[in-house]
C-alpha cells in the first residue's frame, strides 16, 4: 500500500484539473493529480478547440496562456448554411475584434501536463480512483483510495478534494443533486487529416440533418454529423461519413479526401450538479457539468471553474481565509446555467428542423421546423441588438459599450 499526503488531491488531468494544479503549484500549495488514463491516451484525442476571449485573458493573467498565444490561431467569422446556401456572420466585428482562439484541447492538455511535471508537480497517470472516505486524522479532510498504474493500492490523505473528471456516482458526495437531460439523437464526430475547407467555422443545417466544420490545426479538421440515436459506429463507414458531410456542407464530392484519423459517437447529454461543493469536496469541469458541443463552451466552462476554484483554494491554504472558497458554488452556478441556456439555444438552431424530420414527424410539422430555423437565422442577420447579443455570448466577451473595432484592426483577430 502506497500512502501520500497533500493539501489538495485533484482527480482528473483534463483542462480543469491541470489549471487547478498549476495554480496551486505557483502558490506553493501541496497538490497531487490522479489521472485514470495513461499519458499517451490522455493527450491523443483532439476534442474541443474553440477558446473564448475571457478564458484566454484569465489564463494569461496566471501565466498559463502561452501555448494558445504562441501556437494557436484565431477565428471571428462563422458561416451558417441552410441546405447548401451560406450566410457569413462576422461576430468579431461586434465585439471589438475579439473572436475565438483556436487551439486543440489535446495539445493544450499535453503542454500543461508537461509544464506541471517540469516544475516539480505531482501527476500520476494510469491511476483509477475508487472511492473517497473520511480522513482518519482530524486535521485532514478526506482519504482518496485508488489503484496506480501497477495496480497497487494507493491512499492519499488530504484536506480538500477536487473532482475534475466525469465523477462517477461513487465519488460525488451525497447531498449533491444532478439535473440531467438526454436528446434523442447523437453526433458522430470525426477528425480528418487535411487542411480546413474554410478558414471560418461552418454550421450546416440540411434536410438530411446537421453537420459542422471546425478548424483544429493546419493538418487536422474536426467534423460533426447528426445521426439517429440508434446508429452505431459500424453503421458509418468512412466513405459514408465523407459522402454525408459533403452533401450537408454543400461541397463537391471528393472534397473531404484526407485520412480519417479519429471517429467517435457523442451522445448529447447535458447535466448540472449542484451545489458544487460538499464538505471538503469540490466539483469542476465534467464532474460539475456536461454541455453539448453546440457553441463550443465545454472546455471554457471547465477552465473558468478551475480559475475560480484555485483562487479560493489558494486563499484558504496560503492566506488562511475560506471566504472565497465557501462561495465557489454560488459564484459559478449562475454562469454555468446561463451557458447551458445558450448552448441549448444553439443546439435548437442547428438541429431543430432536422430533429423533426428525423423523428418521423408529418411534413407539415417538418415544414414548420424548417421555416422556424430560417426565421431564426434571418433575425440574426437583420436585428442588430440580437446580433450583438449572439456575438458576445458566442465569443465569450463580456458586454462593454466601449468595445468597437478600431480603425485598421482586423476584426477576426482576437486581441489579448
Buried (B, 14 or more C-beta within 10 A) or exposed (E): EEEBBBBBBBBBBBBBBBBBBBBBBBBEBBBBBBBBBEBEEBBEBBBBBBBBBBBBBBBBEBEBBEBBBEEBBBBBBBBBBBBEEBEEBBBBBBBBBBBBBBBBBBBBBBBBBBBBEEEEBBBBBBBBBEEBEEBEEEEBBBBBBBBBBEEEEBBBBBBBBBBBBBBEEEBBBEEBEEEEEEBEBBBBBBBBEBBBBBEBBBBBBBBBBBBBBBBBBEEBBBBBBBBEEEEEEEEBEEEEBBBBBBBBBBBEEEBBEBEBBBBEBBEBEBBBBBBBBBEBBBBBBBBBBBBBBBBBBBBBBBBBBBBBBBBBBBBBBEEEEEEBBEEBBEBBBEEBBEBBEBBBBBBBBBBBBBBBBBEEBEEEBBBEBBEBBBEBBEEBEEEEEEBBBBBBBBBBBEEEEEBEBEEEBEBBBBBE
